[in-house]
Amino acid sequence: MKLLKSLFLFVLAAGLVACGGKVQEQQPLSDGLADGATGNIVAYESSDVNAIVQAKPEIMIIPSDQTLKNAGCLKTRKMDGESYLIRNYQKFLLDNTDFKAIVSEIQNRFNDAAFPLNDLEQTLKSTDNQHAEDIVDNLAQDAKTLLLQTAAPDIILELSYEAKADYSKGNKPDKTVTYLISCIDAYTNKVITTISSEGLIGKNVSEIMSGDLAKNLPVLMGNIQKYFSDILNRGREITVRINVDANSNQNLADMNIEGDTYADAINDYIKVNTIKGAYKMQTNTANQLTFTNVRIKVLNDDGTQYGVYDWTRDLQRHLRKNLGLNSDNRSQGLGEVVLTIKGM
């Protein structure tokens, strides 16, 4: 595990150097909470930002939709001809103690490898207040969207598992466990890597899985490290959609003061403000611009974090100051930018 931790820090450091980040020398991690503390807050605030620590991917473990369905915690509801999934994470956690034990096992191993974690149960408590605010604001969000917005993890570990017992062999039969962990980029919903096992036999689900996880999780962590190193080098992938409000007098095909169309001016901005100009224009109409595979930086030059919100704010500032376009941020997903151009 120490070797894995060292490898993680080395890969991230290499990625930061390649993308121009300023990396200070990484001090060995300590098991003691206060080890290395001096109490000198002035010295701490004036010291260089540790870019490696800032850039570590945050992990969150959630049950898969199939696991929720098997537990009776996934329903389908139709509204206005559209089908929506209703996920009841709270009920699932109350009814499924095995899941908590499995998650604890996984979290302990990720903690040992110095990965920051977001806990599902604690995050759900935070989403209760946010959900009430969304109802007031009339925003339609499902439980998963709200969960991810609140926690904002980089990586989702989606856990599917099933335990079957053959009671024909007695009142306390062995259980046969099958599981799948899908590692998903929370910003793009792309599956990065998976691990799985089937036919594991024993008395207790979490104990059955423990030994197998000890073997498979290092492989999963290594693949996460490679993937996130690529993000540090090539940027985070997002989608960008710019709409014109139906009641607006704006038109993206109109000419701006510089003699370009608004659409061309926005396209030029995105070309300059992406990693090596990486993006793909998908839609270009008078009322909408859509870009996919947009790669944005994840760190500032001083090592501090730079995220989707920061990039969106910079784009809005450019639209306002340089093009005279006011916009509302309607983004919901972690890896999407949705701006609506308002009227003059």
C-alpha positions as CSV (number, residue, x, y, z in Angstrom):
1,M,0.0,0.0,0.0
2,K,2.9,2.4,0.7
3,L,4.2,1.7,-2.8
4,L,0.8,2.5,-4.2
5,K,0.7,5.8,-2.3
6,S,4.2,6.7,-3.6
7,L,3.2,5.8,-7.1
8,F,0.1,8.0,-6.9
9,L,2.1,11.1,-5.8
10,F,4.7,10.5,-8.5
11,V,2.2,10.2,-11.3
12,L,0.4,13.4,-10.2
13,A,3.7,15.3,-9.8
14,A,4.7,14.2,-13.3
15,G,1.4,15.3,-14.7
16,L,1.6,18.7,-13.0
17,V,5.1,19.4,-14.3
18,A,3.9,18.5,-17.8
19,C,1.0,20.9,-17.7
20,G,3.1,23.8,-16.2
21,G,1.9,23.6,-12.6
22,K,4.2,24.7,-9.8
23,V,4.8,21.8,-7.5
24,Q,6.4,22.1,-4.2
25,E,8.3,19.2,-2.7
26,Q,5.9,16.7,-1.3
27,Q,6.5,15.9,2.4
28,P,5.9,12.3,3.6
29,L,2.3,11.7,4.7
30,S,1.9,11.1,8.4
31,D,-0.5,9.0,10.3
32,G,-0.8,11.5,13.1
33,L,-3.5,14.2,12.8
34,A,-1.3,17.0,14.2
35,D,2.1,15.7,13.1
36,G,4.1,18.4,11.5
37,A,1.8,21.2,12.7
38,T,3.6,24.3,14.0
39,G,0.7,26.5,14.9
40,N,2.1,29.2,12.7
41,I,-0.9,30.2,10.6
42,V,0.9,33.1,9.0
43,A,3.7,30.9,7.7
44,Y,1.2,28.4,6.5
45,E,-0.9,31.0,4.6
46,S,2.2,32.5,3.0
47,S,3.7,29.1,1.9
48,D,3.4,27.7,-1.6
49,V,0.2,25.8,-2.4
50,N,0.8,22.0,-2.6
51,A,-0.6,21.3,-6.0
52,I,-0.5,17.5,-5.5
53,V,-2.8,17.7,-2.5
54,Q,-5.1,20.2,-4.3
55,A,-5.4,17.9,-7.4
56,K,-6.2,14.6,-5.8
57,P,-9.4,13.1,-7.2
58,E,-12.2,12.9,-4.7
59,I,-14.1,9.5,-4.5
60,M,-17.7,8.7,-3.7
61,I,-19.2,5.3,-3.5
62,I,-22.9,4.9,-4.4
63,P,-25.2,1.9,-5.1
64,S,-25.9,1.2,-8.8
65,D,-29.4,1.6,-10.2
66,Q,-29.6,-2.2,-10.4
67,T,-28.8,-2.6,-6.8
68,L,-31.3,0.0,-5.9
69,K,-33.9,-1.7,-8.0
70,N,-33.2,-5.1,-6.4
71,A,-33.8,-3.5,-3.0
72,G,-37.0,-1.8,-4.1
73,C,-35.5,1.6,-3.9
74,L,-35.7,2.6,-7.6
75,K,-39.0,3.6,-9.2
76,T,-40.0,5.0,-12.6
77,R,-42.3,8.0,-12.8
78,K,-43.8,9.5,-15.9
79,M,-44.4,13.2,-16.2
80,D,-45.4,15.1,-19.4
81,G,-44.7,11.9,-21.4
82,E,-41.2,11.6,-20.1
83,S,-39.9,8.8,-17.8
84,Y,-37.9,9.7,-14.8
85,L,-36.0,7.5,-12.3
86,I,-36.8,8.1,-8.6
87,R,-33.9,7.0,-6.5
88,N,-34.4,6.5,-2.7
89,Y,-30.9,6.4,-1.3
90,Q,-32.1,7.1,2.3
91,K,-34.3,4.0,2.4
92,F,-31.6,1.9,0.8
93,L,-29.1,2.8,3.5
94,L,-31.5,2.1,6.3
95,D,-32.5,-1.3,4.9
96,N,-29.1,-2.5,3.7
97,T,-26.5,-2.9,6.4
98,D,-24.3,-5.0,4.1
99,F,-23.8,-2.0,1.8
100,K,-22.5,0.1,4.7
101,A,-20.0,-2.6,5.7
102,I,-18.8,-3.0,2.1
103,V,-18.4,0.7,1.7
104,S,-16.5,1.0,4.9
105,E,-14.1,-1.7,3.7
106,I,-13.5,0.2,0.4
107,Q,-13.2,3.5,2.0
108,N,-10.6,2.2,4.5
109,R,-8.4,1.0,1.6
110,F,-8.8,4.3,-0.3
111,N,-7.9,6.2,2.8
112,D,-4.8,4.1,3.2
113,A,-3.8,5.2,-0.3
114,A,-4.4,8.9,0.6
115,F,-7.5,9.4,-1.6
116,P,-10.0,12.1,-0.4
117,L,-13.5,10.7,0.1
118,N,-17.0,11.9,0.1
119,D,-19.4,9.8,2.3
120,L,-22.8,9.0,0.8
121,E,-24.7,9.0,4.1
122,Q,-23.2,12.3,5.3
123,T,-23.8,13.9,1.9
124,L,-27.4,12.9,1.9
125,K,-28.0,14.8,5.1
126,S,-26.6,17.9,3.3
127,T,-28.9,17.4,0.3
128,D,-32.1,17.6,2.4
129,N,-31.8,21.3,2.9
130,Q,-30.7,21.8,-0.7
131,H,-33.7,19.8,-2.0
132,A,-36.0,22.2,0.0
133,E,-34.4,25.2,-1.7
134,D,-34.7,23.6,-5.1
135,I,-38.4,23.1,-4.6
136,V,-38.7,26.8,-3.8
137,D,-36.7,27.7,-6.9
138,N,-38.8,25.2,-9.0
139,L,-35.8,23.3,-10.2
140,A,-36.5,19.7,-11.2
141,Q,-33.6,17.6,-10.0
142,D,-33.4,13.9,-9.3
143,A,-31.7,12.5,-6.2
144,K,-28.6,11.5,-8.0
145,T,-28.1,14.9,-9.6
146,L,-28.6,16.7,-6.3
147,L,-26.3,14.2,-4.6
148,L,-23.4,14.8,-7.1
149,Q,-23.9,18.6,-7.1
150,T,-23.6,18.7,-3.3
151,A,-20.6,16.4,-3.0
152,A,-19.0,17.2,-6.3
153,P,-16.8,14.1,-6.4
154,D,-14.3,13.6,-9.3
155,I,-14.8,9.9,-9.4
156,I,-17.9,7.8,-8.6
157,L,-17.5,4.2,-7.6
158,E,-20.8,2.6,-8.5
159,L,-21.3,-0.6,-6.6
160,S,-23.5,-3.5,-7.8
161,Y,-23.7,-6.6,-5.7
162,E,-26.0,-9.5,-5.1
163,A,-26.0,-12.2,-2.4
164,K,-27.9,-15.4,-2.7
165,A,-28.4,-18.1,-0.1
166,D,-29.6,-21.7,-0.7
167,Y,-31.9,-22.4,2.3
168,S,-32.4,-26.0,1.1
169,K,-29.1,-26.7,2.8
170,G,-30.2,-25.5,6.2
171,N,-31.2,-22.4,8.2
172,K,-27.8,-20.8,8.0
173,P,-26.4,-21.6,4.6
174,D,-23.4,-20.1,2.8
175,K,-24.1,-17.1,0.7
176,T,-22.9,-16.7,-2.9
177,V,-21.8,-13.2,-3.8
178,T,-21.4,-11.5,-7.1
179,Y,-20.2,-7.9,-7.3
180,L,-19.2,-5.2,-9.8
181,I,-17.6,-1.9,-9.1
182,S,-17.7,0.6,-12.0
183,C,-15.4,3.6,-11.8
184,I,-17.1,6.6,-13.5
185,D,-15.9,10.1,-14.2
186,A,-18.5,12.2,-12.5
187,Y,-18.1,15.0,-15.0
188,T,-18.6,13.0,-18.2
189,N,-20.3,9.8,-17.0
190,K,-17.6,7.8,-18.8
191,V,-16.7,4.5,-17.3
192,I,-13.0,4.5,-16.6
193,T,-12.4,1.0,-15.4
194,T,-14.2,-1.8,-13.6
195,I,-13.5,-4.7,-11.2
196,S,-15.8,-7.7,-10.6
197,S,-16.0,-11.1,-9.1
198,E,-18.6,-13.8,-9.0
199,G,-19.2,-17.0,-7.1
200,L,-17.6,-15.8,-3.8
201,I,-18.9,-18.1,-1.0
202,G,-19.1,-17.5,2.8
203,K,-21.4,-16.6,5.7
204,N,-21.1,-12.8,5.8
205,V,-21.3,-10.6,2.6
206,S,-18.7,-8.0,3.7
207,E,-16.3,-10.7,4.9
208,I,-16.7,-12.6,1.7
209,M,-15.8,-9.6,-0.3
210,S,-13.0,-8.3,1.9
211,G,-10.3,-10.6,0.6
212,D,-11.3,-10.2,-3.0
213,L,-11.4,-6.4,-2.7
214,A,-7.9,-6.5,-1.2
215,K,-6.7,-8.1,-4.4
216,N,-8.8,-6.1,-6.9
217,L,-8.8,-2.5,-5.4
218,P,-5.1,-1.8,-6.1
219,V,-5.8,-2.5,-9.8
220,L,-8.7,-0.1,-9.7
221,M,-6.7,2.6,-7.9
222,G,-3.9,2.3,-10.4
223,N,-6.2,2.8,-13.3
224,I,-7.8,5.8,-11.5
225,Q,-4.3,7.3,-11.1
226,K,-3.5,6.9,-14.8
227,Y,-6.8,8.4,-15.8
228,F,-6.5,11.4,-13.5
229,S,-2.9,12.0,-14.5
230,D,-4.2,12.3,-18.1
231,I,-6.8,14.9,-16.9
232,L,-3.9,16.9,-15.3
233,N,-2.1,16.8,-18.6
234,R,-4.9,17.2,-21.1
235,G,-7.5,19.0,-19.1
236,R,-11.0,18.0,-17.7
237,E,-13.6,17.2,-20.3
238,I,-16.9,19.2,-20.2
239,T,-19.8,20.1,-22.5
240,V,-20.8,23.7,-23.2
241,R,-24.2,24.8,-24.4
242,I,-25.2,28.4,-24.9
243,N,-28.9,29.2,-25.6
244,V,-30.7,32.3,-26.4
245,D,-33.8,33.0,-24.2
246,A,-37.0,32.7,-26.2
247,N,-38.0,36.2,-25.2
248,S,-34.7,37.7,-26.0
249,N,-34.0,40.0,-29.0
250,Q,-30.5,38.5,-29.4
251,N,-29.4,36.3,-32.3
252,L,-26.1,34.4,-32.3
253,A,-25.8,35.0,-36.0
254,D,-25.9,38.8,-35.6
255,M,-22.7,40.8,-36.1
256,N,-21.0,42.2,-33.0
257,I,-19.1,45.5,-32.8
258,E,-15.9,43.8,-34.0
259,G,-17.5,42.6,-37.2
260,D,-17.8,38.9,-36.3
261,T,-21.0,37.0,-35.5
262,Y,-21.6,36.4,-31.8
263,A,-21.2,32.7,-32.5
264,D,-17.8,33.1,-34.1
265,A,-16.6,35.3,-31.2
266,I,-17.7,32.7,-28.7
267,N,-16.0,30.0,-30.7
268,D,-12.8,32.0,-30.8
269,Y,-12.9,32.4,-27.0
270,I,-13.4,28.7,-26.4
271,K,-10.6,27.9,-28.9
272,V,-8.1,30.1,-26.8
273,N,-9.4,29.0,-23.4
274,T,-9.1,25.3,-23.7
275,I,-6.1,23.0,-23.4
276,K,-4.4,23.0,-26.8
277,G,-7.7,24.2,-28.3
278,A,-9.4,20.8,-27.6
279,Y,-13.1,21.0,-28.3
280,K,-15.7,20.0,-30.9
281,M,-18.5,22.2,-32.1
282,Q,-21.7,20.1,-32.3
283,T,-24.5,22.7,-32.9
284,N,-24.3,26.2,-34.4
285,T,-27.6,27.9,-35.0
286,A,-29.0,31.4,-34.4
287,N,-30.4,30.3,-31.0
288,Q,-27.9,27.7,-29.7
289,L,-24.2,26.8,-29.7
290,T,-23.1,23.4,-28.4
291,F,-19.6,22.2,-27.8
292,T,-18.5,18.7,-26.7
293,N,-15.1,17.3,-25.7
294,V,-14.1,20.7,-24.3
295,R,-10.9,20.3,-22.3
296,I,-10.3,22.9,-19.5
297,K,-7.5,23.2,-17.0
298,V,-7.9,21.9,-13.5
299,L,-5.2,24.0,-11.8
300,N,-4.1,27.6,-11.8
301,D,-0.4,28.4,-12.3
302,D,0.0,28.7,-8.5
303,G,-1.4,25.2,-7.9
304,T,-4.8,26.3,-6.7
305,Q,-7.9,24.5,-8.1
306,Y,-9.6,25.7,-11.2
307,G,-13.0,24.1,-11.9
308,V,-16.0,24.2,-14.2
309,Y,-17.6,27.0,-12.1
310,D,-14.5,29.1,-12.5
311,W,-14.4,28.5,-16.3
312,T,-18.1,29.3,-16.6
313,R,-17.7,32.5,-14.7
314,D,-14.8,33.6,-16.9
315,L,-16.9,32.9,-20.0
316,Q,-19.8,34.9,-18.6
317,R,-17.5,37.8,-17.9
318,H,-16.2,37.7,-21.5
319,L,-19.7,37.6,-22.9
320,R,-20.7,40.6,-20.8
321,K,-17.6,42.8,-21.1
322,N,-16.5,42.0,-24.7
323,L,-19.7,41.1,-26.4
324,G,-22.3,43.0,-24.3
325,L,-24.3,39.8,-23.7
326,N,-25.8,39.1,-20.3
327,S,-26.4,35.4,-19.4
328,D,-27.8,33.2,-16.7
329,N,-26.0,30.1,-15.5
330,R,-28.5,27.1,-15.9
331,S,-25.9,24.4,-15.4
332,Q,-26.9,21.3,-13.3
333,G,-24.5,18.5,-14.0
334,L,-20.9,18.6,-12.8
335,G,-19.4,18.5,-16.3
336,E,-21.7,20.8,-18.1
337,V,-21.9,24.5,-18.8
338,V,-25.4,25.8,-19.8
339,L,-25.7,29.5,-20.3
340,T,-28.9,31.3,-21.4
341,I,-28.4,34.7,-23.2
342,K,-30.9,37.3,-21.9
343,G,-32.3,40.3,-23.8
344,M,-30.7,43.7,-23.7
